[in-house]
Amino acid sequence: MMTELALLLAPEIAQDCTYNGIALHGEVKVVDAFADIRVQVVESFADLKVKTVESFPDDCGEWEFVDSFPDFTIEFVTRFPDIKIRYVESFPGLD
C-alpha cells in the first residue's frame, strides 16, 4: 500500500518540460550519488527523449554533458528512477 501511494505522489515531468522544478535541458553532470534526478535509460516507454548536443542545449530534452558548473546533476540507475529517458538523434522532448 505504501509503495503504491509513493508512486502516485511521485513528481512527473510537467508539460513545460520540468521535473520537480528543474528544466530538463541544459548542461548536465553525471554523478554517483546525491543527484538532482535519478535517470534510467530505456528503449521504450520513456518519459523524455534526450539528444546530446555539443553546445546550446536550449530546447526540451537537449543535454550537454559537462564536468563542472552544471544546470543539474543526474545519476544513472537501473531501478527506481525518477524519470526514464531514451536517447535520440533528432526530435528530443516529451514522449
C-alpha positions as CSV (number, residue, x, y, z in Angstrom):
1,M,0.0,0.0,0.0
2,M,2.7,2.5,0.9
3,T,4.7,1.7,-2.3
4,E,1.6,2.4,-4.4
5,L,1.0,5.6,-2.6
6,A,4.6,6.7,-3.1
7,L,4.3,6.0,-6.8
8,L,1.1,8.0,-7.0
9,L,2.6,11.0,-5.2
10,A,5.9,10.9,-7.2
11,P,6.5,14.0,-9.3
12,E,6.3,13.6,-13.0
13,I,7.6,15.6,-15.9
14,A,5.4,18.7,-16.4
15,Q,4.2,19.9,-19.8
16,D,6.7,22.8,-19.6
17,C,9.5,20.1,-19.6
18,T,10.5,20.4,-15.9
19,Y,10.8,17.8,-13.3
20,N,10.4,18.9,-9.7
21,G,11.2,22.5,-10.8
22,I,14.3,21.5,-12.8
23,A,14.2,22.4,-16.5
24,L,15.1,19.3,-18.5
25,H,17.5,20.9,-20.8
26,G,20.9,22.4,-20.4
27,E,24.3,21.4,-19.0
28,V,24.2,18.1,-17.2
29,K,26.8,16.4,-14.9
30,V,26.7,12.7,-14.2
31,V,27.4,11.9,-10.5
32,D,27.5,8.7,-8.4
33,A,25.4,10.0,-5.5
34,F,23.2,12.8,-4.4
35,A,22.0,13.7,-7.9
36,D,19.1,16.1,-8.6
37,I,17.5,13.4,-10.8
38,R,17.8,9.6,-10.9
39,V,17.7,8.5,-14.5
40,Q,17.1,5.2,-16.2
41,V,17.9,4.7,-19.8
42,V,15.3,2.6,-21.7
43,E,14.5,1.7,-25.2
44,S,10.7,2.1,-24.9
45,F,8.2,3.8,-22.7
46,A,10.5,6.7,-21.9
47,D,9.3,9.9,-20.2
48,L,11.7,12.0,-22.1
49,K,13.6,11.7,-25.4
50,V,17.2,13.1,-24.9
51,K,19.5,14.4,-27.6
52,T,23.1,15.0,-26.6
53,V,24.5,18.2,-28.0
54,E,27.9,19.9,-28.0
55,S,26.5,23.4,-27.4
56,F,23.4,25.5,-26.9
57,P,21.2,22.9,-25.1
58,D,18.2,25.3,-25.1
59,D,15.3,23.0,-26.0
60,C,13.4,20.4,-24.1
61,G,15.5,17.2,-23.9
62,E,18.7,18.7,-25.2
63,W,21.5,17.8,-22.8
64,E,25.2,18.9,-23.0
65,F,27.3,16.7,-20.6
66,V,29.8,18.7,-18.7
67,D,32.3,18.2,-15.8
68,S,31.7,21.5,-14.0
69,F,29.1,24.1,-13.4
70,P,26.1,22.0,-14.5
71,D,22.5,23.2,-14.6
72,F,21.5,19.9,-12.9
73,T,23.1,16.6,-12.0
74,I,21.9,13.1,-12.8
75,E,22.7,9.6,-11.5
76,F,22.2,6.7,-13.8
77,V,20.2,3.8,-12.1
78,T,18.7,0.5,-13.2
79,R,15.9,0.5,-10.6
80,F,13.6,3.1,-9.1
81,P,14.3,6.1,-11.4
82,D,12.8,9.5,-11.1
83,I,12.5,9.6,-14.9
84,K,13.1,7.3,-17.8
85,I,14.9,8.6,-20.9
86,R,15.6,7.3,-24.4
87,Y,18.5,8.7,-26.4
88,V,17.5,10.0,-29.9
89,E,19.3,11.6,-32.8
90,S,16.5,14.0,-33.6
91,F,13.3,15.4,-32.1
92,P,14.1,15.4,-28.4
93,G,11.5,16.3,-25.8
94,L,8.5,14.8,-24.1
95,D,7.5,11.3,-25.3
